[in-house]
Amino acid sequence: MALSACIVVPQTQSVYDPDCKAMTRQVTLETAVIGGFTHCVGDGCAAMLATLGFVTAASVVVSGSIAVVGNAVYWMERQGQCAETRARTRAAAAAASAAK
């Protein structure tokens, strides 16, 4: 019997936000396969399966928490960038109107 474990890892990606006209970041979750066991018997198999299940579940909880916190921080950062972009757009529009 061949066994392997999957883990979930957070990945930070840069994406363009057309509303803000700026690059922003976001955290996504990716899966990865770790370790592999090609032979097990009896209670050893059960222990390995339990361990692999625990590792997978723990990685989901930890990585998910990192993703939630990271995305909240990136969201606040994006709000600041959008506010600056909107202020510059308004200032440019006001200057163009005043020049007419």
DOFI-756439 format. One record per residue: residue in three letters; y, x, z of N, C-alpha, C, CB in turn. Coordinates in Angstrom, 2 decimals. Glycine has a CB too. Layout:
<atoms>
+-------+---------+---------+---------+---------+---------+---------+---------+---------+---------+---------+---------+---------+
: bamar :    n.py :    n.px :    n.pz :   ca.py :   ca.px :   ca.pz :    c.py :    c.px :    c.pz :   cb.py :   cb.px :   cb.pz :
+-------+---------+---------+---------+---------+---------+---------+---------+---------+---------+---------+---------+---------+
:   ALA :       Y :       X :       Z :       Y :       X :       Z :       Y :       X :       Z :       Y :       X :       Z :
...
+-------+---------+---------+---------+---------+---------+---------+---------+---------+---------+---------+---------+---------+
</atoms>
This chain:
<atoms>
+-------+---------+---------+---------+---------+---------+---------+---------+---------+---------+---------+---------+---------+
: bamar :    n.py :    n.px :    n.pz :   ca.py :   ca.px :   ca.pz :    c.py :    c.px :    c.pz :   cb.py :   cb.px :   cb.pz :
+-------+---------+---------+---------+---------+---------+---------+---------+---------+---------+---------+---------+---------+
:   MET :   -1.17 :    0.85 :    0.00 :    0.00 :    0.00 :    0.00 :    1.24 :    0.89 :    0.00 :    0.00 :   -0.96 :    1.22 :
:   ALA :    2.18 :    0.62 :   -0.87 :    3.43 :    1.38 :   -0.94 :    4.54 :    0.57 :   -0.28 :    3.80 :    1.73 :   -2.42 :
:   LEU :    5.23 :    1.19 :    0.65 :    6.32 :    0.52 :    1.36 :    7.60 :    1.33 :    1.19 :    5.98 :    0.35 :    2.85 :
:   SER :    8.70 :    0.65 :    1.10 :    9.99 :    1.33 :    1.08 :   11.00 :    0.45 :    1.81 :   10.46 :    1.63 :   -0.38 :
:   ALA :   12.08 :    1.05 :    2.23 :   13.11 :    0.31 :    2.96 :   14.38 :    0.25 :    2.13 :   13.39 :    0.96 :    4.33 :
:   CYS :   15.08 :   -0.84 :    2.26 :   16.38 :   -0.99 :    1.63 :   17.44 :   -0.95 :    2.72 :   16.47 :   -2.30 :    0.80 :
:   ILE :   18.56 :   -0.37 :    2.39 :   19.70 :   -0.42 :    3.30 :   20.89 :   -0.95 :    2.52 :   20.01 :    0.98 :    3.92 :
:   VAL :   21.86 :   -1.42 :    3.24 :   23.09 :   -1.92 :    2.64 :   24.20 :   -0.96 :    3.05 :   23.41 :   -3.41 :    3.09 :
:   VAL :   24.97 :   -0.50 :    2.06 :   26.04 :    0.46 :    2.35 :   27.37 :   -0.06 :    1.79 :   25.71 :    1.85 :    1.75 :
:   PRO :   28.46 :    0.16 :    2.52 :   29.77 :   -0.26 :    2.01 :   30.29 :    0.74 :    0.98 :   30.78 :   -0.41 :    3.18 :
:   GLN :   30.91 :    0.23 :   -0.06 :   31.52 :    1.06 :   -1.10 :   32.96 :    0.61 :   -1.28 :   30.73 :    0.97 :   -2.46 :
:   THR :   33.89 :    1.55 :   -1.30 :   35.29 :    1.22 :   -1.54 :   35.58 :    1.40 :   -3.02 :   36.24 :    2.11 :   -0.67 :
:   GLN :   36.18 :    0.38 :   -3.61 :   36.50 :    0.41 :   -5.04 :   37.98 :    0.11 :   -5.23 :   35.62 :   -0.60 :   -5.83 :
:   SER :   38.56 :    0.73 :   -6.24 :   39.94 :    0.44 :   -6.60 :   39.94 :   -0.56 :   -7.74 :   40.71 :    1.73 :   -7.00 :
:   VAL :   40.77 :   -1.59 :   -7.62 :   40.87 :   -2.62 :   -8.65 :   42.34 :   -2.91 :   -8.91 :   40.11 :   -3.93 :   -8.24 :
:   TYR :   42.64 :   -3.31 :  -10.13 :   44.02 :   -3.65 :  -10.48 :   44.29 :   -5.10 :  -10.15 :   44.30 :   -3.37 :  -11.98 :
:   ASP :   45.37 :   -5.35 :   -9.44 :   45.78 :   -6.70 :   -9.09 :   46.96 :   -7.07 :   -9.99 :   46.16 :   -6.82 :   -7.57 :
:   PRO :   46.74 :   -7.93 :  -11.00 :   47.81 :   -8.25 :  -11.93 :   48.97 :   -9.01 :  -11.28 :   47.26 :   -9.06 :  -13.08 :
:   ASP :   48.70 :   -9.76 :  -10.21 :   49.77 :  -10.49 :   -9.53 :   50.76 :   -9.54 :   -8.86 :   49.18 :  -11.45 :   -8.48 :
:   CYS :   50.23 :   -8.46 :   -8.31 :   51.08 :   -7.47 :   -7.64 :   51.49 :   -6.33 :   -8.56 :   50.36 :   -6.91 :   -6.42 :
:   LYS :   50.83 :   -6.25 :   -9.69 :   51.05 :   -5.15 :  -10.63 :   50.83 :   -3.82 :   -9.94 :   52.47 :   -5.21 :  -11.21 :
:   ALA :   49.72 :   -3.73 :   -9.19 :   49.41 :   -2.52 :   -8.43 :   47.91 :   -2.38 :   -8.29 :   50.09 :   -2.54 :   -7.04 :
:   MET :   47.49 :   -1.15 :   -8.05 :   46.08 :   -0.89 :   -7.76 :   45.85 :   -1.21 :   -6.28 :   45.68 :    0.60 :   -8.10 :
:   THR :   44.79 :   -1.93 :   -6.02 :   44.43 :   -2.25 :   -4.64 :   42.99 :   -1.81 :   -4.41 :   44.61 :   -3.78 :   -4.34 :
:   ARG :   42.58 :   -1.81 :   -3.17 :   41.22 :   -1.41 :   -2.84 :   40.47 :   -2.59 :   -2.22 :   41.21 :   -0.20 :   -1.88 :
:   GLN :   39.16 :   -2.55 :   -2.39 :   38.31 :   -3.55 :   -1.76 :   36.99 :   -2.90 :   -1.40 :   38.10 :   -4.78 :   -2.69 :
:   VAL :   36.35 :   -3.45 :   -0.39 :   35.05 :   -2.95 :    0.05 :   33.99 :   -3.93 :   -0.42 :   35.00 :   -2.76 :    1.61 :
:   THR :   32.98 :   -3.41 :   -1.10 :   31.84 :   -4.22 :   -1.52 :   30.58 :   -3.65 :   -0.87 :   31.70 :   -4.25 :   -3.08 :
:   LEU :   29.55 :   -4.43 :   -0.87 :   28.28 :   -3.98 :   -0.30 :   27.30 :   -3.70 :   -1.42 :   27.70 :   -5.04 :    0.68 :
:   GLU :   26.64 :   -2.55 :   -1.34 :   25.64 :   -2.15 :   -2.33 :   24.33 :   -1.92 :   -1.59 :   26.10 :   -0.86 :   -3.11 :
:   THR :   23.25 :   -2.14 :   -2.29 :   21.94 :   -1.86 :   -1.69 :   21.41 :   -0.54 :   -2.21 :   20.94 :   -3.00 :   -1.99 :
:   ALA :   20.64 :    0.12 :   -1.37 :   20.02 :    1.38 :   -1.75 :   18.61 :    1.41 :   -1.15 :   20.86 :    2.60 :   -1.26 :
:   VAL :   17.71 :    2.04 :   -1.85 :   16.34 :    2.18 :   -1.37 :   16.23 :    3.53 :   -0.68 :   15.31 :    2.05 :   -2.53 :
:   ILE :   15.68 :    3.50 :    0.52 :   15.45 :    4.76 :    1.24 :   13.98 :    4.87 :    1.60 :   16.34 :    4.85 :    2.52 :
:   GLY :   13.53 :    6.04 :    1.68 :   12.18 :    6.31 :    2.15 :   11.10 :    5.54 :    1.42 :   12.09 :    6.01 :    3.58 :
:   GLY :    9.96 :    6.04 :    1.49 :    8.82 :    5.38 :    0.90 :    7.55 :    5.85 :    1.57 :    8.76 :    5.63 :   -0.61 :
:   PHE :    6.69 :    4.94 :    1.85 :    5.41 :    5.27 :    2.47 :    4.32 :    4.81 :    1.52 :    5.25 :    4.60 :    3.89 :
:   THR :    3.43 :    5.68 :    1.19 :    2.41 :    5.31 :    0.22 :    1.08 :    4.96 :    0.87 :    2.20 :    6.43 :   -0.76 :
:   HIS :    0.94 :    5.26 :    2.13 :   -0.35 :    4.97 :    2.76 :   -0.14 :    4.60 :    4.22 :   -1.31 :    6.17 :    2.63 :
:   CYS :   -0.71 :    3.47 :    4.60 :   -0.71 :    3.09 :    6.01 :   -1.89 :    2.16 :    6.24 :    0.64 :    2.41 :    6.41 :
:   VAL :   -2.34 :    2.12 :    7.48 :   -3.47 :    1.26 :    7.84 :   -3.25 :    0.63 :    9.21 :   -4.79 :    2.07 :    7.83 :
:   GLY :   -3.75 :   -0.58 :    9.34 :   -3.78 :   -1.27 :   10.62 :   -2.44 :   -1.41 :   11.30 :   -4.68 :   -0.57 :   11.52 :
:   ASP :   -2.44 :   -1.03 :   12.59 :   -1.24 :   -1.17 :   13.41 :   -0.10 :   -0.28 :   12.92 :   -1.56 :   -0.85 :   14.86 :
:   GLY :   -0.46 :    0.82 :   12.30 :    0.56 :    1.72 :   11.75 :    1.39 :    1.00 :   10.69 :   -0.08 :    2.98 :   11.15 :
:   CYS :    0.73 :    0.21 :    9.85 :    1.43 :   -0.56 :    8.82 :    2.38 :   -1.57 :    9.45 :    0.41 :   -1.28 :    7.89 :
:   ALA :    1.91 :   -2.26 :   10.45 :    2.73 :   -3.27 :   11.11 :    3.96 :   -2.61 :   11.75 :    1.91 :   -4.02 :   12.17 :
:   ALA :    3.76 :   -1.46 :   12.38 :    4.88 :   -0.76 :   13.01 :    5.88 :   -0.30 :   11.97 :    4.37 :    0.44 :   13.83 :
:   MET :    5.39 :    0.22 :   10.84 :    6.30 :    0.67 :    9.78 :    7.06 :   -0.51 :    9.19 :    5.53 :    1.41 :    8.68 :
:   LEU :    6.40 :   -1.63 :    8.96 :    7.07 :   -2.81 :    8.43 :    8.15 :   -3.31 :    9.38 :    6.05 :   -3.92 :    8.16 :
:   ALA :    7.83 :   -3.31 :   10.67 :    8.81 :   -3.75 :   11.67 :   10.01 :   -2.81 :   11.69 :    8.16 :   -3.83 :   13.07 :
:   THR :    9.75 :   -1.52 :   11.63 :   10.83 :   -0.53 :   11.62 :   11.69 :   -0.67 :   10.38 :   10.26 :    0.88 :   11.71 :
:   LEU :   11.05 :   -0.83 :    9.22 :   11.80 :   -0.97 :    7.98 :   12.65 :   -2.24 :    8.01 :   10.84 :   -1.00 :    6.79 :
:   GLY :   12.11 :   -3.30 :    8.55 :   12.87 :   -4.54 :    8.67 :   14.06 :   -4.39 :    9.60 :   11.99 :   -5.67 :    9.17 :
:   PHE :   13.86 :   -3.68 :   10.71 :   14.95 :   -3.44 :   11.66 :   16.04 :   -2.60 :   11.03 :   14.42 :   -2.75 :   12.92 :
:   VAL :   15.66 :   -1.54 :   10.32 :   16.64 :   -0.67 :    9.66 :   17.46 :   -1.46 :    8.65 :   15.95 :    0.53 :    8.98 :
:   THR :   16.79 :   -2.29 :    7.86 :   17.50 :   -3.09 :    6.86 :   18.47 :   -4.06 :    7.54 :   16.50 :   -3.87 :    5.99 :
:   ALA :   18.01 :   -4.76 :    8.55 :   18.87 :   -5.73 :    9.24 :   20.05 :   -5.04 :    9.91 :   18.06 :   -6.50 :   10.29 :
:   ALA :   19.81 :   -3.91 :   10.54 :   20.89 :   -3.18 :   11.20 :   21.93 :   -2.70 :   10.19 :   20.33 :   -1.98 :   11.99 :
:   SER :   21.48 :   -2.24 :    9.02 :   22.43 :   -1.76 :    8.01 :   23.26 :   -2.91 :    7.47 :   21.69 :   -1.06 :    6.86 :
:   VAL :   22.68 :   -4.10 :    7.37 :   23.43 :   -5.27 :    6.91 :   24.53 :   -5.61 :    7.92 :   22.48 :   -6.48 :    6.70 :
:   VAL :   24.20 :   -5.61 :    9.19 :   25.18 :   -5.95 :   10.22 :   26.30 :   -4.91 :   10.28 :   24.49 :   -6.05 :   11.59 :
:   VAL :   25.95 :   -3.64 :   10.33 :   26.96 :   -2.59 :   10.43 :   27.81 :   -2.53 :    9.17 :   26.30 :   -1.22 :   10.69 :
:   SER :   27.17 :   -2.50 :    8.01 :   27.92 :   -2.42 :    6.75 :   28.77 :   -3.66 :    6.51 :   26.97 :   -2.20 :    5.58 :
:   GLY :   28.23 :   -4.82 :    6.86 :   28.99 :   -6.06 :    6.73 :   30.23 :   -6.04 :    7.60 :   28.14 :   -7.25 :    7.08 :
:   SER :   30.11 :   -5.52 :    8.80 :   31.27 :   -5.42 :    9.70 :   32.31 :   -4.47 :    9.13 :   30.83 :   -4.96 :   11.09 :
:   ILE :   31.86 :   -3.36 :    8.59 :   32.78 :   -2.40 :    7.98 :   33.50 :   -3.05 :    6.80 :   32.03 :   -1.13 :    7.51 :
:   ALA :   32.77 :   -3.81 :    6.00 :   33.37 :   -4.47 :    4.83 :   34.41 :   -5.51 :    5.25 :   32.27 :   -5.15 :    3.98 :
:   VAL :   34.12 :   -6.29 :    6.27 :   35.06 :   -7.31 :    6.73 :   36.35 :   -6.67 :    7.24 :   34.43 :   -8.19 :    7.83 :
:   VAL :   36.21 :   -5.66 :    8.09 :   37.39 :   -4.98 :    8.64 :   38.15 :   -4.27 :    7.53 :   36.97 :   -3.98 :    9.75 :
:   GLY :   37.43 :   -3.56 :    6.67 :   38.09 :   -2.84 :    5.58 :   38.84 :   -3.77 :    4.65 :   37.07 :   -2.04 :    4.79 :
:   ASN :   38.23 :   -4.88 :    4.28 :   38.90 :   -5.82 :    3.39 :   40.09 :   -6.49 :    4.05 :   37.92 :   -6.89 :    2.92 :
:   ALA :   40.03 :   -6.71 :    5.36 :   41.20 :   -7.26 :    6.07 :   42.36 :   -6.27 :    6.03 :   40.83 :   -7.61 :    7.54 :
:   VAL :   42.07 :   -5.00 :    6.25 :   43.11 :   -3.98 :    6.19 :   43.67 :   -3.87 :    4.78 :   42.56 :   -2.61 :    6.66 :
:   TYR :   42.81 :   -3.86 :    3.78 :   43.26 :   -3.77 :    2.39 :   44.06 :   -5.01 :    1.99 :   42.05 :   -3.58 :    1.45 :
:   TRP :   43.70 :   -6.18 :    2.52 :   44.45 :   -7.40 :    2.23 :   45.88 :   -7.28 :    2.77 :   43.74 :   -8.64 :    2.84 :
:   MET :   46.00 :   -6.78 :    4.01 :   47.35 :   -6.60 :    4.58 :   48.14 :   -5.58 :    3.79 :   47.25 :   -6.17 :    6.06 :
:   GLU :   47.48 :   -4.52 :    3.37 :   48.13 :   -3.50 :    2.55 :   48.62 :   -4.12 :    1.24 :   47.17 :   -2.33 :    2.27 :
:   ARG :   47.79 :   -4.95 :    0.63 :   48.15 :   -5.59 :   -0.63 :   49.34 :   -6.54 :   -0.44 :   46.95 :   -6.36 :   -1.20 :
:   GLN :   49.39 :   -7.24 :    0.68 :   50.52 :   -8.13 :    0.93 :   51.82 :   -7.35 :    0.96 :   50.32 :   -8.89 :    2.26 :
:   GLY :   51.80 :   -6.17 :    1.56 :   52.99 :   -5.32 :    1.58 :   53.37 :   -4.85 :    0.19 :   52.76 :   -4.12 :    2.49 :
:   GLN :   52.37 :   -4.45 :   -0.61 :   52.65 :   -4.01 :   -1.97 :   53.21 :   -5.15 :   -2.81 :   51.37 :   -3.45 :   -2.63 :
:   CYS :   52.66 :   -6.35 :   -2.65 :   53.13 :   -7.50 :   -3.42 :   54.57 :   -7.84 :   -3.03 :   52.21 :   -8.71 :   -3.19 :
:   ALA :   54.88 :   -7.77 :   -1.75 :   56.24 :   -8.07 :   -1.30 :   57.24 :   -7.09 :   -1.92 :   56.33 :   -8.02 :    0.24 :
:   GLU :   56.86 :   -5.80 :   -1.97 :   57.74 :   -4.80 :   -2.57 :   57.91 :   -5.07 :   -4.07 :   57.18 :   -3.38 :   -2.35 :
:   THR :   56.83 :   -5.42 :   -4.75 :   56.88 :   -5.70 :   -6.18 :   57.77 :   -6.91 :   -6.45 :   55.46 :   -5.93 :   -6.74 :
:   ARG :   57.61 :   -7.97 :   -5.64 :   58.44 :   -9.17 :   -5.80 :   59.91 :   -8.86 :   -5.56 :   57.97 :  -10.28 :   -4.85 :
:   ALA :   60.21 :   -8.04 :   -4.56 :   61.60 :   -7.69 :   -4.24 :   62.21 :   -6.90 :   -5.40 :   61.66 :   -6.86 :   -2.93 :
:   ARG :   61.44 :   -5.97 :   -5.97 :   61.96 :   -5.19 :   -7.11 :   62.20 :   -6.09 :   -8.32 :   60.99 :   -4.06 :   -7.47 :
:   THR :   61.28 :   -7.04 :   -8.55 :   61.43 :   -7.96 :   -9.68 :   62.66 :   -8.83 :   -9.50 :   60.19 :   -8.85 :   -9.83 :
:   ARG :   62.88 :   -9.34 :   -8.29 :   64.07 :  -10.16 :   -8.03 :   65.35 :   -9.35 :   -8.19 :   64.00 :  -10.76 :   -6.62 :
:   ALA :   65.32 :   -8.11 :   -7.69 :   66.51 :   -7.26 :   -7.79 :   66.82 :   -6.95 :   -9.26 :   66.30 :   -5.94 :   -7.00 :
:   ALA :   65.80 :   -6.70 :  -10.05 :   66.01 :   -6.42 :  -11.47 :   66.54 :   -7.66 :  -12.19 :   64.70 :   -5.93 :  -12.13 :
:   ALA :   66.02 :   -8.81 :  -11.84 :   66.48 :  -10.06 :  -12.46 :   67.93 :  -10.35 :  -12.07 :   65.56 :  -11.25 :  -12.04 :
:   ALA :   68.27 :  -10.10 :  -10.81 :   69.64 :  -10.32 :  -10.33 :   70.60 :   -9.36 :  -11.03 :   69.71 :  -10.14 :   -8.80 :
:   ALA :   70.17 :   -8.12 :  -11.19 :   71.03 :   -7.13 :  -11.86 :   71.22 :   -7.50 :  -13.33 :   70.42 :   -5.72 :  -11.75 :
:   ALA :   70.19 :   -7.99 :  -13.96 :   70.29 :   -8.39 :  -15.38 :   71.22 :   -9.60 :  -15.51 :   68.88 :   -8.73 :  -15.96 :
:   SER :   71.14 :  -10.55 :  -14.58 :   72.00 :  -11.73 :  -14.61 :   73.46 :  -11.33 :  -14.36 :   71.55 :  -12.77 :  -13.56 :
:   ALA :   73.69 :  -10.40 :  -13.45 :   75.05 :   -9.97 :  -13.13 :   75.67 :   -9.19 :  -14.29 :   75.04 :   -9.13 :  -11.86 :
:   ALA :   74.84 :   -8.51 :  -15.06 :   75.34 :   -7.71 :  -16.18 :   75.77 :   -8.57 :  -17.35 :   74.29 :   -6.72 :  -16.65 :
:   LYS :   75.31 :   -9.82 :  -17.39 :   75.65 :  -10.71 :  -18.52 :   77.01 :  -11.23 :  -18.41 :   74.70 :  -11.85 :  -18.61 :
+-------+---------+---------+---------+---------+---------+---------+---------+---------+---------+---------+---------+---------+
</atoms>
